[in-house]
Structures are given as structure tokens and as C-alpha cells.
Amino acid sequence: MILLRSLVFATIQAFFTPFFSLLCLATFPFDRKTRYLVISQWARLMMFLVDKICGVKFRVVGAENIPDEPCVVLSNHQSAWETIAFQVILPPQVWVLKKELLRIPFFGWGLAMTSPIAIDREEGRAALKQLIEQGKERLSAGFFVIVFPEGTRIPPGETPPFRIGGAWLGTHSGSKVLPIAHNAGHLWGRNAFIKRPGTITVSIGEAIDAKGMKPNELNSMVEKWIRSELERIGRP
């Protein structure tokens, strides 16, 4: 039954995504906030479908910690689920991502309309400079900036060191930093076709005022909190 439900969801997703991508391209003449409001409807549709078809639900703990003003969000990265769910849970946002994703037919085209910060990790300091400059600009435009400091989707239980870019943006932008931990990978794994029923927990910590902090100090603080919180919330 789980396999059949996952197949139904994947089929509907594959059917809707190309059409929605063309709609996204049509939003080009509008301002970025308007484009985001239109494009994020795809995420809301996917969240509705994966709930009703596959039984993948979620609960949010600590929603009251979300600042009223734009901030830098640092979260663990386990699956594609959080990139969809955050559009429902958090205010208008942009993501720091690999620029190769923008080349994916249909999906990448729509993604490009959300004003992401698309970096080339091989460029090192140039990529960090781009992150700081564009991150500040997006924050000033009213967007939350989502950073996954693990750099890629990591299976539950693995603990690679956090990359410094998100913390660097937090300390150099004057914005608050919002840590988030979730256990989505247990139900919607990395590159997994199967979507298992259950309730994902998204835990939002207290926003950190990073003014005066060093990037390494902030990065270590956030990593420690996320690792601890993942142990606390456990499996769905």
C-alpha cells in the first residue's frame, strides 16, 4: 500500500510540475514578492497531496520563535521535504543552493523565478562573497534566507560538520539567526521514492542575535543545538 500511494503521489507531482513551471515563468514581469506568492502555491499543493495520499503529516514546535523581521535560517537537511514544507511554515524566503539545480528542466526554471542565491561551491571565497552580498540584499528586500549548512541532504544519524557560510552571513548581516531541526528523513528519505506515513516534527529554536559573534562561534552554537534537538525529537 505504501508503494502504491508513493506511486500515485509521484505521478501527480510529475503531471503538475511542468505546468506549474510554465506558470512560474509567466510571473517574470512581477516583483519578487508577488512571484514568490504565486510560485509557493506549488509547495502548498505538494504538502496537501503528500498528506492526503501518503499520510506524511507534520507538526511545528516553537512557531512563536519566528521573528517578525527577515532573518537567516539555519537548518539540517535530510530530504526534499523541508524545501517544500518551509514555504508553508515560514514567511517569504529564498534559498542558498547549488547553481546546477537551475538547469533542471521545468523545476529549475521555476526555481530561478524565486530569486535564489545560486552558488558554485568550487569557487571558495568568491562563493562566500556572493553569499554575503546577495544574502544582505535579499534580507533587505524582506526575504528570509534559508541555508542548509550541511551542504547537501544527509541521512538521519549522520553528522557531517556544518559549513561556515550561513553563520558568516548571520554575523555580517546584522540579522537574527533562526535554528531549525526536523526529522523528515525518516519518512521522506534522501532521493527516496517511498514516502512513509507518519508525523514529521519541525522544531524551531529561539532566534539568535549574532551581533558581535564570530562566525565559528555562531556556527558551533547552531550545530550543537540542532544535533541536540534531533536527539530529543527522535524518530516520527
Biotite code that builds the C-alpha atoms (Angstrom):
import biotite.structure as struc

atoms = struc.array([
    struc.Atom([0.000, 0.000, 0.000], chain_id="A", res_id=1, res_name="MET", atom_name="CA", element="C"),
    struc.Atom([2.861, 2.410, 0.818], chain_id="A", res_id=2, res_name="ILE", atom_name="CA", element="C"),
    struc.Atom([4.408, 1.706, -2.581], chain_id="A", res_id=3, res_name="LEU", atom_name="CA", element="C"),
    struc.Atom([1.107, 2.333, -4.378], chain_id="A", res_id=4, res_name="LEU", atom_name="CA", element="C"),
    struc.Atom([0.483, 5.579, -2.522], chain_id="A", res_id=5, res_name="ARG", atom_name="CA", element="C"),
    struc.Atom([4.000, 6.768, -3.277], chain_id="A", res_id=6, res_name="SER", atom_name="CA", element="C"),
    struc.Atom([3.476, 5.943, -6.946], chain_id="A", res_id=7, res_name="LEU", atom_name="CA", element="C"),
    struc.Atom([0.217, 7.905, -7.063], chain_id="A", res_id=8, res_name="VAL", atom_name="CA", element="C"),
    struc.Atom([1.879, 10.920, -5.422], chain_id="A", res_id=9, res_name="PHE", atom_name="CA", element="C"),
    struc.Atom([4.881, 10.795, -7.773], chain_id="A", res_id=10, res_name="ALA", atom_name="CA", element="C"),
    struc.Atom([2.596, 10.547, -10.809], chain_id="A", res_id=11, res_name="THR", atom_name="CA", element="C"),
    struc.Atom([0.511, 13.556, -9.793], chain_id="A", res_id=12, res_name="ILE", atom_name="CA", element="C"),
    struc.Atom([3.646, 15.519, -8.906], chain_id="A", res_id=13, res_name="GLN", atom_name="CA", element="C"),
    struc.Atom([5.196, 14.746, -12.297], chain_id="A", res_id=14, res_name="ALA", atom_name="CA", element="C"),
    struc.Atom([1.990, 15.808, -14.033], chain_id="A", res_id=15, res_name="PHE", atom_name="CA", element="C"),
    struc.Atom([1.543, 19.137, -12.245], chain_id="A", res_id=16, res_name="PHE", atom_name="CA", element="C"),
    struc.Atom([5.158, 20.317, -12.046], chain_id="A", res_id=17, res_name="THR", atom_name="CA", element="C"),
    struc.Atom([5.742, 21.142, -15.775], chain_id="A", res_id=18, res_name="PRO", atom_name="CA", element="C"),
    struc.Atom([2.508, 23.126, -15.985], chain_id="A", res_id=19, res_name="PHE", atom_name="CA", element="C"),
    struc.Atom([3.267, 24.975, -12.769], chain_id="A", res_id=20, res_name="PHE", atom_name="CA", element="C"),
    struc.Atom([6.779, 25.738, -14.000], chain_id="A", res_id=21, res_name="SER", atom_name="CA", element="C"),
    struc.Atom([5.354, 27.442, -17.077], chain_id="A", res_id=22, res_name="LEU", atom_name="CA", element="C"),
    struc.Atom([3.093, 29.472, -14.790], chain_id="A", res_id=23, res_name="LEU", atom_name="CA", element="C"),
    struc.Atom([6.159, 30.438, -12.772], chain_id="A", res_id=24, res_name="CYS", atom_name="CA", element="C"),
    struc.Atom([7.901, 31.706, -15.890], chain_id="A", res_id=25, res_name="LEU", atom_name="CA", element="C"),
    struc.Atom([4.862, 33.836, -16.632], chain_id="A", res_id=26, res_name="ALA", atom_name="CA", element="C"),
    struc.Atom([5.371, 35.672, -13.314], chain_id="A", res_id=27, res_name="THR", atom_name="CA", element="C"),
    struc.Atom([8.635, 37.215, -14.567], chain_id="A", res_id=28, res_name="PHE", atom_name="CA", element="C"),
    struc.Atom([7.148, 40.735, -15.097], chain_id="A", res_id=29, res_name="PRO", atom_name="CA", element="C"),
    struc.Atom([6.015, 40.933, -11.451], chain_id="A", res_id=30, res_name="PHE", atom_name="CA", element="C"),
    struc.Atom([8.012, 41.944, -8.378], chain_id="A", res_id=31, res_name="ASP", atom_name="CA", element="C"),
    struc.Atom([9.808, 39.231, -6.403], chain_id="A", res_id=32, res_name="ARG", atom_name="CA", element="C"),
    struc.Atom([7.300, 39.047, -3.547], chain_id="A", res_id=33, res_name="LYS", atom_name="CA", element="C"),
    struc.Atom([4.405, 38.562, -5.969], chain_id="A", res_id=34, res_name="THR", atom_name="CA", element="C"),
    struc.Atom([6.358, 35.907, -7.855], chain_id="A", res_id=35, res_name="ARG", atom_name="CA", element="C"),
    struc.Atom([7.059, 34.087, -4.617], chain_id="A", res_id=36, res_name="TYR", atom_name="CA", element="C"),
    struc.Atom([3.411, 34.126, -3.535], chain_id="A", res_id=37, res_name="LEU", atom_name="CA", element="C"),
    struc.Atom([2.407, 32.541, -6.838], chain_id="A", res_id=38, res_name="VAL", atom_name="CA", element="C"),
    struc.Atom([5.248, 30.021, -7.030], chain_id="A", res_id=39, res_name="ILE", atom_name="CA", element="C"),
    struc.Atom([4.868, 28.871, -3.414], chain_id="A", res_id=40, res_name="SER", atom_name="CA", element="C"),
    struc.Atom([1.373, 27.607, -4.219], chain_id="A", res_id=41, res_name="GLN", atom_name="CA", element="C"),
    struc.Atom([3.081, 24.579, -5.786], chain_id="A", res_id=42, res_name="TRP", atom_name="CA", element="C"),
    struc.Atom([4.617, 23.777, -2.399], chain_id="A", res_id=43, res_name="ALA", atom_name="CA", element="C"),
    struc.Atom([1.248, 24.094, -0.689], chain_id="A", res_id=44, res_name="ARG", atom_name="CA", element="C"),
    struc.Atom([-0.279, 21.741, -3.240], chain_id="A", res_id=45, res_name="LEU", atom_name="CA", element="C"),
    struc.Atom([2.516, 19.181, -2.749], chain_id="A", res_id=46, res_name="MET", atom_name="CA", element="C"),
    struc.Atom([2.157, 19.338, 1.043], chain_id="A", res_id=47, res_name="MET", atom_name="CA", element="C"),
    struc.Atom([-1.584, 18.756, 0.711], chain_id="A", res_id=48, res_name="PHE", atom_name="CA", element="C"),
    struc.Atom([-1.076, 15.814, -1.655], chain_id="A", res_id=49, res_name="LEU", atom_name="CA", element="C"),
    struc.Atom([1.656, 14.076, 0.328], chain_id="A", res_id=50, res_name="VAL", atom_name="CA", element="C"),
    struc.Atom([-0.531, 14.363, 3.416], chain_id="A", res_id=51, res_name="ASP", atom_name="CA", element="C"),
    struc.Atom([-3.735, 13.059, 1.846], chain_id="A", res_id=52, res_name="LYS", atom_name="CA", element="C"),
    struc.Atom([-2.150, 10.417, -0.400], chain_id="A", res_id=53, res_name="ILE", atom_name="CA", element="C"),
    struc.Atom([0.892, 9.218, 1.555], chain_id="A", res_id=54, res_name="CYS", atom_name="CA", element="C"),
    struc.Atom([-0.083, 10.161, 5.098], chain_id="A", res_id=55, res_name="GLY", atom_name="CA", element="C"),
    struc.Atom([3.019, 12.340, 5.625], chain_id="A", res_id=56, res_name="VAL", atom_name="CA", element="C"),
    struc.Atom([1.945, 14.960, 8.155], chain_id="A", res_id=57, res_name="LYS", atom_name="CA", element="C"),
    struc.Atom([3.909, 17.427, 10.257], chain_id="A", res_id=58, res_name="PHE", atom_name="CA", element="C"),
    struc.Atom([3.792, 19.428, 13.449], chain_id="A", res_id=59, res_name="ARG", atom_name="CA", element="C"),
    struc.Atom([5.679, 22.589, 14.320], chain_id="A", res_id=60, res_name="VAL", atom_name="CA", element="C"),
    struc.Atom([7.152, 23.201, 17.760], chain_id="A", res_id=61, res_name="VAL", atom_name="CA", element="C"),
    struc.Atom([8.322, 26.727, 18.552], chain_id="A", res_id=62, res_name="GLY", atom_name="CA", element="C"),
    struc.Atom([6.494, 28.642, 15.809], chain_id="A", res_id=63, res_name="ALA", atom_name="CA", element="C"),
    struc.Atom([6.351, 31.583, 18.215], chain_id="A", res_id=64, res_name="GLU", atom_name="CA", element="C"),
    struc.Atom([10.136, 31.920, 17.811], chain_id="A", res_id=65, res_name="ASN", atom_name="CA", element="C"),
    struc.Atom([9.865, 33.001, 14.174], chain_id="A", res_id=66, res_name="ILE", atom_name="CA", element="C"),
    struc.Atom([10.911, 36.692, 14.098], chain_id="A", res_id=67, res_name="PRO", atom_name="CA", element="C"),
    struc.Atom([8.683, 39.322, 12.561], chain_id="A", res_id=68, res_name="ASP", atom_name="CA", element="C"),
    struc.Atom([11.629, 40.662, 10.571], chain_id="A", res_id=69, res_name="GLU", atom_name="CA", element="C"),
    struc.Atom([13.609, 38.753, 7.918], chain_id="A", res_id=70, res_name="PRO", atom_name="CA", element="C"),
    struc.Atom([16.391, 36.580, 9.290], chain_id="A", res_id=71, res_name="CYS", atom_name="CA", element="C"),
    struc.Atom([18.895, 33.871, 8.352], chain_id="A", res_id=72, res_name="VAL", atom_name="CA", element="C"),
    struc.Atom([17.555, 30.337, 8.837], chain_id="A", res_id=73, res_name="VAL", atom_name="CA", element="C"),
    struc.Atom([19.998, 27.508, 9.526], chain_id="A", res_id=74, res_name="LEU", atom_name="CA", element="C"),
    struc.Atom([18.501, 24.024, 9.307], chain_id="A", res_id=75, res_name="SER", atom_name="CA", element="C"),
    struc.Atom([19.581, 20.432, 8.974], chain_id="A", res_id=76, res_name="ASN", atom_name="CA", element="C"),
    struc.Atom([18.919, 18.927, 5.548], chain_id="A", res_id=77, res_name="HIS", atom_name="CA", element="C"),
    struc.Atom([17.578, 15.366, 5.253], chain_id="A", res_id=78, res_name="GLN", atom_name="CA", element="C"),
    struc.Atom([15.291, 15.321, 2.213], chain_id="A", res_id=79, res_name="SER", atom_name="CA", element="C"),
    struc.Atom([13.378, 17.342, -0.335], chain_id="A", res_id=80, res_name="ALA", atom_name="CA", element="C"),
    struc.Atom([10.505, 17.596, 2.146], chain_id="A", res_id=81, res_name="TRP", atom_name="CA", element="C"),
    struc.Atom([11.866, 20.577, 4.088], chain_id="A", res_id=82, res_name="GLU", atom_name="CA", element="C"),
    struc.Atom([12.499, 22.620, 0.937], chain_id="A", res_id=83, res_name="THR", atom_name="CA", element="C"),
    struc.Atom([8.781, 22.290, 0.259], chain_id="A", res_id=84, res_name="ILE", atom_name="CA", element="C"),
    struc.Atom([7.464, 22.499, 3.822], chain_id="A", res_id=85, res_name="ALA", atom_name="CA", element="C"),
    struc.Atom([9.436, 25.618, 4.777], chain_id="A", res_id=86, res_name="PHE", atom_name="CA", element="C"),
    struc.Atom([7.445, 27.529, 2.154], chain_id="A", res_id=87, res_name="GLN", atom_name="CA", element="C"),
    struc.Atom([4.329, 26.714, 4.171], chain_id="A", res_id=88, res_name="VAL", atom_name="CA", element="C"),
    struc.Atom([5.849, 27.146, 7.640], chain_id="A", res_id=89, res_name="ILE", atom_name="CA", element="C"),
    struc.Atom([7.979, 30.293, 7.177], chain_id="A", res_id=90, res_name="LEU", atom_name="CA", element="C"),
    struc.Atom([7.399, 33.767, 5.653], chain_id="A", res_id=91, res_name="PRO", atom_name="CA", element="C"),
    struc.Atom([8.567, 34.545, 2.079], chain_id="A", res_id=92, res_name="PRO", atom_name="CA", element="C"),
    struc.Atom([12.049, 33.164, 1.594], chain_id="A", res_id=93, res_name="GLN", atom_name="CA", element="C"),
    struc.Atom([14.959, 32.484, -0.735], chain_id="A", res_id=94, res_name="VAL", atom_name="CA", element="C"),
    struc.Atom([17.369, 29.554, -0.603], chain_id="A", res_id=95, res_name="TRP", atom_name="CA", element="C"),
    struc.Atom([21.106, 29.223, -0.897], chain_id="A", res_id=96, res_name="VAL", atom_name="CA", element="C"),
    struc.Atom([21.581, 26.385, -3.377], chain_id="A", res_id=97, res_name="LEU", atom_name="CA", element="C"),
    struc.Atom([23.833, 24.818, -5.982], chain_id="A", res_id=98, res_name="LYS", atom_name="CA", element="C"),
    struc.Atom([23.547, 26.685, -9.261], chain_id="A", res_id=99, res_name="LYS", atom_name="CA", element="C"),
    struc.Atom([23.300, 23.365, -11.120], chain_id="A", res_id=100, res_name="GLU", atom_name="CA", element="C"),
    struc.Atom([19.742, 22.996, -9.803], chain_id="A", res_id=101, res_name="LEU", atom_name="CA", element="C"),
    struc.Atom([18.631, 25.881, -12.005], chain_id="A", res_id=102, res_name="LEU", atom_name="CA", element="C"),
    struc.Atom([19.474, 23.808, -15.086], chain_id="A", res_id=103, res_name="ARG", atom_name="CA", element="C"),
    struc.Atom([16.906, 21.109, -14.310], chain_id="A", res_id=104, res_name="ILE", atom_name="CA", element="C"),
    struc.Atom([14.106, 21.331, -16.924], chain_id="A", res_id=105, res_name="PRO", atom_name="CA", element="C"),
    struc.Atom([10.862, 22.818, -15.617], chain_id="A", res_id=106, res_name="PHE", atom_name="CA", element="C"),
    struc.Atom([11.729, 22.533, -11.901], chain_id="A", res_id=107, res_name="PHE", atom_name="CA", element="C"),
    struc.Atom([14.900, 24.599, -12.234], chain_id="A", res_id=108, res_name="GLY", atom_name="CA", element="C"),
    struc.Atom([13.179, 27.172, -14.404], chain_id="A", res_id=109, res_name="TRP", atom_name="CA", element="C"),
    struc.Atom([10.532, 27.775, -11.785], chain_id="A", res_id=110, res_name="GLY", atom_name="CA", element="C"),
    struc.Atom([13.157, 27.778, -9.045], chain_id="A", res_id=111, res_name="LEU", atom_name="CA", element="C"),
    struc.Atom([15.045, 30.549, -10.829], chain_id="A", res_id=112, res_name="ALA", atom_name="CA", element="C"),
    struc.Atom([11.981, 32.785, -10.511], chain_id="A", res_id=113, res_name="MET", atom_name="CA", element="C"),
    struc.Atom([12.232, 32.678, -6.690], chain_id="A", res_id=114, res_name="THR", atom_name="CA", element="C"),
    struc.Atom([15.447, 34.765, -6.665], chain_id="A", res_id=115, res_name="SER", atom_name="CA", element="C"),
    struc.Atom([17.658, 32.092, -5.057], chain_id="A", res_id=116, res_name="PRO", atom_name="CA", element="C"),
    struc.Atom([21.297, 32.621, -4.140], chain_id="A", res_id=117, res_name="ILE", atom_name="CA", element="C"),
    struc.Atom([22.793, 30.127, -6.572], chain_id="A", res_id=118, res_name="ALA", atom_name="CA", element="C"),
    struc.Atom([26.450, 29.493, -5.832], chain_id="A", res_id=119, res_name="ILE", atom_name="CA", element="C"),
    struc.Atom([29.286, 27.388, -7.216], chain_id="A", res_id=120, res_name="ASP", atom_name="CA", element="C"),
    struc.Atom([30.863, 25.628, -4.236], chain_id="A", res_id=121, res_name="ARG", atom_name="CA", element="C"),
    struc.Atom([34.110, 25.186, -6.145], chain_id="A", res_id=122, res_name="GLU", atom_name="CA", element="C"),
    struc.Atom([34.666, 28.952, -6.173], chain_id="A", res_id=123, res_name="GLU", atom_name="CA", element="C"),
    struc.Atom([35.506, 29.072, -2.458], chain_id="A", res_id=124, res_name="GLY", atom_name="CA", element="C"),
    struc.Atom([35.919, 32.648, -1.243], chain_id="A", res_id=125, res_name="ARG", atom_name="CA", element="C"),
    struc.Atom([34.154, 34.030, -4.323], chain_id="A", res_id=126, res_name="ALA", atom_name="CA", element="C"),
    struc.Atom([31.093, 31.934, -3.433], chain_id="A", res_id=127, res_name="ALA", atom_name="CA", element="C"),
    struc.Atom([31.237, 33.184, 0.167], chain_id="A", res_id=128, res_name="LEU", atom_name="CA", element="C"),
    struc.Atom([31.453, 36.780, -1.038], chain_id="A", res_id=129, res_name="LYS", atom_name="CA", element="C"),
    struc.Atom([28.441, 36.187, -3.299], chain_id="A", res_id=130, res_name="GLN", atom_name="CA", element="C"),
    struc.Atom([26.511, 34.694, -0.394], chain_id="A", res_id=131, res_name="LEU", atom_name="CA", element="C"),
    struc.Atom([27.189, 37.720, 1.805], chain_id="A", res_id=132, res_name="ILE", atom_name="CA", element="C"),
    struc.Atom([26.377, 40.316, -0.861], chain_id="A", res_id=133, res_name="GLU", atom_name="CA", element="C"),
    struc.Atom([23.240, 38.654, -2.201], chain_id="A", res_id=134, res_name="GLN", atom_name="CA", element="C"),
    struc.Atom([22.166, 37.482, 1.251], chain_id="A", res_id=135, res_name="GLY", atom_name="CA", element="C"),
    struc.Atom([22.201, 41.038, 2.577], chain_id="A", res_id=136, res_name="LYS", atom_name="CA", element="C"),
    struc.Atom([20.262, 42.221, -0.459], chain_id="A", res_id=137, res_name="GLU", atom_name="CA", element="C"),
    struc.Atom([17.581, 39.527, -0.070], chain_id="A", res_id=138, res_name="ARG", atom_name="CA", element="C"),
    struc.Atom([17.216, 40.262, 3.637], chain_id="A", res_id=139, res_name="LEU", atom_name="CA", element="C"),
    struc.Atom([16.806, 43.986, 2.971], chain_id="A", res_id=140, res_name="SER", atom_name="CA", element="C"),
    struc.Atom([14.149, 43.117, 0.369], chain_id="A", res_id=141, res_name="ALA", atom_name="CA", element="C"),
    struc.Atom([12.127, 41.348, 3.068], chain_id="A", res_id=142, res_name="GLY", atom_name="CA", element="C"),
    struc.Atom([13.033, 37.686, 2.469], chain_id="A", res_id=143, res_name="PHE", atom_name="CA", element="C"),
    struc.Atom([14.134, 35.075, 4.971], chain_id="A", res_id=144, res_name="PHE", atom_name="CA", element="C"),
    struc.Atom([17.354, 33.419, 3.740], chain_id="A", res_id=145, res_name="VAL", atom_name="CA", element="C"),
    struc.Atom([17.366, 29.625, 4.104], chain_id="A", res_id=146, res_name="ILE", atom_name="CA", element="C"),
    struc.Atom([20.768, 27.961, 4.457], chain_id="A", res_id=147, res_name="VAL", atom_name="CA", element="C"),
    struc.Atom([21.440, 24.249, 4.908], chain_id="A", res_id=148, res_name="PHE", atom_name="CA", element="C"),
    struc.Atom([24.929, 24.290, 6.482], chain_id="A", res_id=149, res_name="PRO", atom_name="CA", element="C"),
    struc.Atom([25.426, 20.545, 5.941], chain_id="A", res_id=150, res_name="GLU", atom_name="CA", element="C"),
    struc.Atom([25.671, 21.451, 2.252], chain_id="A", res_id=151, res_name="GLY", atom_name="CA", element="C"),
    struc.Atom([23.623, 18.511, 0.961], chain_id="A", res_id=152, res_name="THR", atom_name="CA", element="C"),
    struc.Atom([20.916, 16.094, 2.098], chain_id="A", res_id=153, res_name="ARG", atom_name="CA", element="C"),
    struc.Atom([22.216, 13.909, 4.913], chain_id="A", res_id=154, res_name="ILE", atom_name="CA", element="C"),
    struc.Atom([20.563, 10.670, 6.093], chain_id="A", res_id=155, res_name="PRO", atom_name="CA", element="C"),
    struc.Atom([19.336, 10.646, 9.712], chain_id="A", res_id=156, res_name="PRO", atom_name="CA", element="C"),
    struc.Atom([22.078, 9.714, 12.134], chain_id="A", res_id=157, res_name="GLY", atom_name="CA", element="C"),
    struc.Atom([24.976, 11.082, 10.091], chain_id="A", res_id=158, res_name="GLU", atom_name="CA", element="C"),
    struc.Atom([26.664, 14.216, 11.430], chain_id="A", res_id=159, res_name="THR", atom_name="CA", element="C"),
    struc.Atom([28.966, 15.968, 8.952], chain_id="A", res_id=160, res_name="PRO", atom_name="CA", element="C"),
    struc.Atom([30.441, 19.286, 10.160], chain_id="A", res_id=161, res_name="PRO", atom_name="CA", element="C"),
    struc.Atom([28.467, 22.427, 9.393], chain_id="A", res_id=162, res_name="PHE", atom_name="CA", element="C"),
    struc.Atom([29.830, 24.699, 6.699], chain_id="A", res_id=163, res_name="ARG", atom_name="CA", element="C"),
    struc.Atom([30.549, 28.266, 7.763], chain_id="A", res_id=164, res_name="ILE", atom_name="CA", element="C"),
    struc.Atom([28.663, 30.243, 5.073], chain_id="A", res_id=165, res_name="GLY", atom_name="CA", element="C"),
    struc.Atom([25.310, 30.598, 6.837], chain_id="A", res_id=166, res_name="GLY", atom_name="CA", element="C"),
    struc.Atom([26.933, 31.672, 10.108], chain_id="A", res_id=167, res_name="ALA", atom_name="CA", element="C"),
    struc.Atom([29.122, 34.106, 8.187], chain_id="A", res_id=168, res_name="TRP", atom_name="CA", element="C"),
    struc.Atom([26.022, 35.696, 6.659], chain_id="A", res_id=169, res_name="LEU", atom_name="CA", element="C"),
    struc.Atom([24.399, 35.877, 10.093], chain_id="A", res_id=170, res_name="GLY", atom_name="CA", element="C"),
    struc.Atom([27.311, 37.679, 11.722], chain_id="A", res_id=171, res_name="THR", atom_name="CA", element="C"),
    struc.Atom([27.874, 40.041, 8.784], chain_id="A", res_id=172, res_name="HIS", atom_name="CA", element="C"),
    struc.Atom([24.283, 40.991, 8.023], chain_id="A", res_id=173, res_name="SER", atom_name="CA", element="C"),
    struc.Atom([23.136, 42.171, 11.447], chain_id="A", res_id=174, res_name="GLY", atom_name="CA", element="C"),
    struc.Atom([20.104, 39.890, 11.138], chain_id="A", res_id=175, res_name="SER", atom_name="CA", element="C"),
    struc.Atom([18.956, 37.305, 13.644], chain_id="A", res_id=176, res_name="LYS", atom_name="CA", element="C"),
    struc.Atom([19.716, 33.634, 13.039], chain_id="A", res_id=177, res_name="VAL", atom_name="CA", element="C"),
    struc.Atom([16.914, 31.094, 13.424], chain_id="A", res_id=178, res_name="LEU", atom_name="CA", element="C"),
    struc.Atom([17.930, 27.452, 14.055], chain_id="A", res_id=179, res_name="PRO", atom_name="CA", element="C"),
    struc.Atom([15.587, 24.680, 12.896], chain_id="A", res_id=180, res_name="ILE", atom_name="CA", element="C"),
    struc.Atom([15.763, 20.914, 13.421], chain_id="A", res_id=181, res_name="ALA", atom_name="CA", element="C"),
    struc.Atom([13.491, 18.306, 11.839], chain_id="A", res_id=182, res_name="HIS", atom_name="CA", element="C"),
    struc.Atom([13.309, 14.540, 11.353], chain_id="A", res_id=183, res_name="ASN", atom_name="CA", element="C"),
    struc.Atom([11.800, 14.414, 7.825], chain_id="A", res_id=184, res_name="ALA", atom_name="CA", element="C"),
    struc.Atom([14.408, 11.973, 6.534], chain_id="A", res_id=185, res_name="GLY", atom_name="CA", element="C"),
    struc.Atom([12.820, 9.066, 8.409], chain_id="A", res_id=186, res_name="HIS", atom_name="CA", element="C"),
    struc.Atom([9.635, 9.359, 6.312], chain_id="A", res_id=187, res_name="LEU", atom_name="CA", element="C"),
    struc.Atom([10.856, 11.023, 3.109], chain_id="A", res_id=188, res_name="TRP", atom_name="CA", element="C"),
    struc.Atom([14.451, 9.948, 2.683], chain_id="A", res_id=189, res_name="GLY", atom_name="CA", element="C"),
    struc.Atom([17.186, 11.388, 0.533], chain_id="A", res_id=190, res_name="ARG", atom_name="CA", element="C"),
    struc.Atom([16.310, 10.656, -3.121], chain_id="A", res_id=191, res_name="ASN", atom_name="CA", element="C"),
    struc.Atom([13.735, 8.150, -1.848], chain_id="A", res_id=192, res_name="ALA", atom_name="CA", element="C"),
    struc.Atom([10.727, 7.221, -3.945], chain_id="A", res_id=193, res_name="PHE", atom_name="CA", element="C"),
    struc.Atom([8.872, 5.766, -0.946], chain_id="A", res_id=194, res_name="ILE", atom_name="CA", element="C"),
    struc.Atom([7.053, 8.236, 1.300], chain_id="A", res_id=195, res_name="LYS", atom_name="CA", element="C"),
    struc.Atom([6.205, 6.589, 4.620], chain_id="A", res_id=196, res_name="ARG", atom_name="CA", element="C"),
    struc.Atom([3.185, 7.692, 6.693], chain_id="A", res_id=197, res_name="PRO", atom_name="CA", element="C"),
    struc.Atom([3.784, 9.464, 9.990], chain_id="A", res_id=198, res_name="GLY", atom_name="CA", element="C"),
    struc.Atom([4.157, 12.899, 11.543], chain_id="A", res_id=199, res_name="THR", atom_name="CA", element="C"),
    struc.Atom([7.349, 14.881, 10.993], chain_id="A", res_id=200, res_name="ILE", atom_name="CA", element="C"),
    struc.Atom([8.424, 17.191, 13.804], chain_id="A", res_id=201, res_name="THR", atom_name="CA", element="C"),
    struc.Atom([9.833, 20.599, 12.934], chain_id="A", res_id=202, res_name="VAL", atom_name="CA", element="C"),
    struc.Atom([11.424, 22.262, 15.956], chain_id="A", res_id=203, res_name="SER", atom_name="CA", element="C"),
    struc.Atom([12.184, 25.977, 15.753], chain_id="A", res_id=204, res_name="ILE", atom_name="CA", element="C"),
    struc.Atom([14.643, 27.307, 18.299], chain_id="A", res_id=205, res_name="GLY", atom_name="CA", element="C"),
    struc.Atom([14.957, 30.773, 19.734], chain_id="A", res_id=206, res_name="GLU", atom_name="CA", element="C"),
    struc.Atom([16.335, 33.323, 17.296], chain_id="A", res_id=207, res_name="ALA", atom_name="CA", element="C"),
    struc.Atom([19.961, 34.227, 17.976], chain_id="A", res_id=208, res_name="ILE", atom_name="CA", element="C"),
    struc.Atom([21.219, 37.798, 17.919], chain_id="A", res_id=209, res_name="ASP", atom_name="CA", element="C"),
    struc.Atom([24.516, 37.263, 16.126], chain_id="A", res_id=210, res_name="ALA", atom_name="CA", element="C"),
    struc.Atom([25.820, 40.812, 16.510], chain_id="A", res_id=211, res_name="LYS", atom_name="CA", element="C"),
    struc.Atom([29.328, 40.755, 17.912], chain_id="A", res_id=212, res_name="GLY", atom_name="CA", element="C"),
    struc.Atom([29.680, 36.990, 17.465], chain_id="A", res_id=213, res_name="MET", atom_name="CA", element="C"),
    struc.Atom([32.368, 35.312, 15.400], chain_id="A", res_id=214, res_name="LYS", atom_name="CA", element="C"),
    struc.Atom([31.173, 33.020, 12.574], chain_id="A", res_id=215, res_name="PRO", atom_name="CA", element="C"),
    struc.Atom([32.839, 29.958, 14.099], chain_id="A", res_id=216, res_name="ASN", atom_name="CA", element="C"),
    struc.Atom([31.227, 30.644, 17.461], chain_id="A", res_id=217, res_name="GLU", atom_name="CA", element="C"),
    struc.Atom([27.776, 31.028, 15.917], chain_id="A", res_id=218, res_name="LEU", atom_name="CA", element="C"),
    struc.Atom([28.219, 28.001, 13.679], chain_id="A", res_id=219, res_name="ASN", atom_name="CA", element="C"),
    struc.Atom([29.213, 25.832, 16.631], chain_id="A", res_id=220, res_name="SER", atom_name="CA", element="C"),
    struc.Atom([26.279, 27.083, 18.718], chain_id="A", res_id=221, res_name="MET", atom_name="CA", element="C"),
    struc.Atom([23.729, 26.319, 16.000], chain_id="A", res_id=222, res_name="VAL", atom_name="CA", element="C"),
    struc.Atom([25.226, 22.924, 15.173], chain_id="A", res_id=223, res_name="GLU", atom_name="CA", element="C"),
    struc.Atom([25.204, 21.920, 18.825], chain_id="A", res_id=224, res_name="LYS", atom_name="CA", element="C"),
    struc.Atom([21.561, 22.954, 19.237], chain_id="A", res_id=225, res_name="TRP", atom_name="CA", element="C"),
    struc.Atom([20.394, 21.162, 16.086], chain_id="A", res_id=226, res_name="ILE", atom_name="CA", element="C"),
    struc.Atom([22.241, 17.940, 16.962], chain_id="A", res_id=227, res_name="ARG", atom_name="CA", element="C"),
    struc.Atom([20.827, 18.003, 20.479], chain_id="A", res_id=228, res_name="SER", atom_name="CA", element="C"),
    struc.Atom([17.325, 18.742, 19.250], chain_id="A", res_id=229, res_name="GLU", atom_name="CA", element="C"),
    struc.Atom([17.438, 15.921, 16.708], chain_id="A", res_id=230, res_name="LEU", atom_name="CA", element="C"),
    struc.Atom([18.233, 13.503, 19.542], chain_id="A", res_id=231, res_name="GLU", atom_name="CA", element="C"),
    struc.Atom([15.392, 14.934, 21.607], chain_id="A", res_id=232, res_name="ARG", atom_name="CA", element="C"),
    struc.Atom([12.670, 14.707, 18.945], chain_id="A", res_id=233, res_name="ILE", atom_name="CA", element="C"),
    struc.Atom([13.868, 11.298, 17.728], chain_id="A", res_id=234, res_name="GLY", atom_name="CA", element="C"),
    struc.Atom([12.007, 9.400, 15.013], chain_id="A", res_id=235, res_name="ARG", atom_name="CA", element="C"),
    struc.Atom([8.483, 10.276, 13.834], chain_id="A", res_id=236, res_name="PRO", atom_name="CA", element="C"),
])
